[in-house]
Every structure is written in C-alpha cells, then in structure tokens.
C-alpha cells in the first residue's frame, strides 16, 4: 500500500542515518527480527486493540524477541508504539534494506528453483546475474516444484523467469491468440 510506504519512509531514512557509521548490518538484522514479531497474527491483533495499554504492548513485544533490545532499539520501538506505527515495521525494514543496498551497491536476489541447487550452482548463477545487473547480489534461494524446471529470479522490480511453467504459460497465450 502506497500510504504505508509513505508513512514508513521517514522512519527508515532516520534509522539509516543513525546506522550509517558502520552499523548497517546490525540494524538490518535487528529490523528483520523486529518485523518478524509484528508479523505474528496474534501479536498483530493484540497490539492494535485499543483496550491494551501501550506499555503492555511494549512489554509483550520485548518478551517476544529472542534476546534483549539495546537502548536505541527500545527507544525506536517505543516511538513506533507511541505513534501507532508499530505495524509498519515490515515496511520500514524493507525500505531500510533498500537504502542499505543502494549505499553498498548491492541488491537482493530472490531465486526460486524447481529443484534444490548445490552451492556451486548457486554461485555460478549469482556470478552470471551479477554480471548482468552490474552489482553484487545477495541471493536467497527457495525451491518451488510448481515451476517444473528452471528458475525464476527477482532482483528489485525485474523478474527473469526461465521456468518451464512460464514457458508453458507463454505457449498457452500464443496458442489461444
């Protein structure tokens, strides 16, 4: 939703400026963990319930984390809770990661394969993709047997789909026309 992206942007940019002096990776990991807590449906419904005080929401949020939060993270989460923006954490995390990637001249690459790939196959594919996109790629690989064969790669808003299912879909479109 565009509105959520607009509201989340100032938070992500401010956090990026705070993390810039060498703490980008630490904040990226922290935001990922924070966003996972907010994504839990039970937490989502509890945190948006107006009958539950914000202090209780903050305590439950803290308890749901794997470890304890440092003072900066605690203040950041408190700010989000006070402003009713806690549910934007996943969007803030997404925008922060984009700022981090732009700063480091990298990009996230989501690789979906029809079959499990060996580390050497992934490394070979990533090397070819880095040459095509002209920057370092941070790859995450998942398996989806519905592709039948081949891979689907998403880098930013670009999708390279060489899967058998995509080819079959294209053939169906051509034959139906």
C-alpha positions as CSV (number, residue, x, y, z in Angstrom):
1,X,0.0,0.0,0.0
2,X,1.4,3.3,-1.0
3,X,0.3,5.1,2.1
4,X,2.2,2.7,4.3
5,X,5.3,3.2,2.2
6,X,5.0,6.9,2.5
7,X,4.5,6.8,6.3
8,X,7.3,4.3,6.8
9,X,9.9,6.2,4.7
10,X,10.9,8.9,7.3
11,X,11.4,6.2,9.9
12,X,13.6,4.1,7.6
13,X,15.6,7.1,6.5
14,X,16.2,8.3,10.0
15,X,17.2,4.9,11.1
16,X,19.5,4.6,8.1
17,X,21.3,7.8,9.1
18,X,21.7,6.5,12.7
19,X,23.1,3.2,11.5
20,X,25.3,4.7,8.8
21,X,28.5,4.9,10.8
22,X,29.3,1.2,10.4
23,X,26.2,-0.4,11.9
24,X,24.1,-1.1,8.8
25,X,24.3,-4.9,9.1
26,X,23.5,-4.9,12.8
27,X,20.4,-2.7,12.3
28,X,19.3,-4.7,9.2
29,X,19.3,-7.9,11.3
30,X,17.6,-6.2,14.2
31,X,14.9,-4.8,12.0
32,X,14.3,-8.2,10.4
33,X,13.8,-9.7,13.9
34,X,11.5,-6.9,15.0
35,X,9.5,-7.2,11.8
36,X,9.1,-11.0,12.4
37,X,7.5,-10.3,15.8
38,X,5.0,-7.8,14.3
39,X,4.1,-10.4,11.6
40,X,2.7,-12.9,14.1
41,X,-1.1,-12.7,13.7
42,X,-1.8,-12.9,17.5
43,X,0.6,-10.1,18.2
44,X,-0.9,-8.0,15.4
45,X,-4.4,-8.3,16.8
46,X,-3.2,-7.7,20.4
47,X,-1.2,-4.6,19.5
48,X,-4.0,-2.9,17.6
49,X,-6.5,-3.5,20.4
50,X,-7.2,0.0,21.9
51,X,-8.1,-1.6,25.3
52,X,-4.5,-2.8,25.8
53,X,-2.2,-0.1,27.1
54,X,0.9,0.8,25.0
55,X,3.2,-0.1,27.9
56,X,1.8,-3.7,27.9
57,X,2.3,-3.9,24.1
58,X,5.9,-2.8,24.6
59,X,6.5,-5.4,27.3
60,X,4.9,-8.2,25.2
61,X,7.0,-7.1,22.2
62,X,10.2,-7.2,24.3
63,X,9.3,-10.6,25.6
64,X,8.7,-12.0,22.1
65,X,12.2,-11.1,20.9
66,X,14.9,-13.8,21.0
67,X,17.2,-11.5,23.0
68,X,17.0,-8.2,24.7
69,X,17.0,-4.9,22.8
70,X,19.6,-2.3,23.3
71,X,18.6,1.3,24.3
72,X,18.4,2.6,20.7
73,X,16.1,-0.3,19.6
74,X,14.0,0.1,22.7
75,X,13.6,3.8,22.0
76,X,12.8,3.2,18.3
77,X,10.1,0.6,19.1
78,X,8.7,2.9,21.8
79,X,8.5,5.7,19.3
80,X,6.6,3.4,16.9
81,X,4.2,2.3,19.6
82,X,3.6,5.8,20.8
83,X,2.8,7.0,17.3
84,X,0.7,4.0,16.4
85,X,3.1,2.9,13.7
86,X,4.3,-0.5,15.1
87,X,2.5,-2.4,12.3
88,X,4.8,-0.5,9.7
89,X,7.9,-2.4,10.9
90,X,8.0,-4.7,7.9
91,X,7.7,-1.8,5.5
92,X,10.4,0.1,7.5
93,X,12.6,-2.9,7.3
94,X,12.0,-3.2,3.6
95,X,12.9,0.4,2.9
96,X,15.9,0.3,5.2
97,X,17.2,-2.7,3.3
98,X,16.8,-0.8,0.0
99,X,18.7,2.2,1.4
100,X,21.4,-0.2,2.7
101,X,21.6,-2.0,-0.7
102,X,21.9,1.3,-2.6
103,X,24.6,2.5,-0.2
104,X,26.6,-0.7,-0.7
105,X,25.9,-1.0,-4.4
106,X,24.2,-4.4,-3.8
107,X,20.7,-5.8,-4.5
108,X,18.6,-8.6,-3.1
109,X,18.1,-11.5,-5.5
110,X,15.3,-14.0,-4.8
111,X,16.0,-17.2,-6.7
112,X,13.2,-19.7,-6.9
113,X,14.3,-23.1,-8.4
114,X,12.3,-26.1,-9.3
115,X,14.9,-28.4,-7.7
116,X,17.4,-27.9,-4.9
117,X,20.6,-26.3,-6.2
118,X,24.1,-27.1,-5.0
119,X,26.3,-24.3,-3.6
120,X,28.4,-24.3,-6.8
121,X,25.3,-24.0,-9.0
122,X,24.1,-21.1,-6.9
123,X,27.5,-19.4,-7.0
124,X,27.7,-19.8,-10.8
125,X,24.1,-18.4,-11.3
126,X,24.8,-15.5,-9.0
127,X,28.1,-14.7,-10.8
128,X,26.2,-14.6,-14.1
129,X,23.4,-12.4,-12.6
130,X,25.9,-10.0,-11.1
131,X,27.5,-9.6,-14.5
132,X,24.1,-8.9,-16.0
133,X,22.9,-6.4,-13.3
134,X,26.3,-4.8,-12.7
135,X,26.3,-5.1,-8.9
136,X,26.8,-7.5,-6.1
137,X,23.7,-9.6,-5.4
138,X,22.6,-11.0,-2.0
139,X,20.9,-14.2,-3.0
140,X,18.2,-16.2,-1.2
141,X,17.2,-19.5,-2.8
142,X,13.9,-21.3,-2.3
143,X,12.5,-24.4,-4.0
144,X,9.1,-24.5,-5.7
145,X,8.4,-27.7,-7.6
146,X,5.4,-26.0,-9.4
147,X,8.0,-24.4,-11.7
148,X,8.5,-27.9,-13.2
149,X,12.0,-26.9,-14.2
150,X,14.3,-23.9,-14.5
151,X,14.5,-20.9,-12.2
152,X,12.7,-17.6,-11.6
153,X,15.0,-14.7,-10.4
154,X,13.6,-11.5,-8.9
155,X,16.0,-8.5,-8.5
156,X,14.3,-5.4,-7.4
157,X,11.4,-5.0,-9.8
158,X,12.9,-7.1,-12.5
159,X,11.9,-10.7,-13.0
160,X,13.8,-13.2,-15.1
161,X,11.6,-16.3,-15.5
162,X,13.2,-19.2,-17.3
163,X,11.0,-21.8,-15.7
164,X,9.1,-24.5,-17.6
165,X,5.8,-23.3,-16.2
166,X,6.4,-19.8,-17.5
167,X,7.2,-21.2,-21.0
168,X,4.1,-23.3,-20.9
169,X,2.1,-20.2,-19.9
170,X,3.6,-18.3,-22.8
171,X,2.8,-21.1,-25.2
172,X,-0.8,-21.2,-24.0
173,X,-1.1,-17.5,-24.6
174,X,0.3,-17.7,-28.1
175,X,-2.0,-20.7,-29.0
176,X,-5.1,-19.0,-27.6
177,X,-4.5,-15.8,-29.6
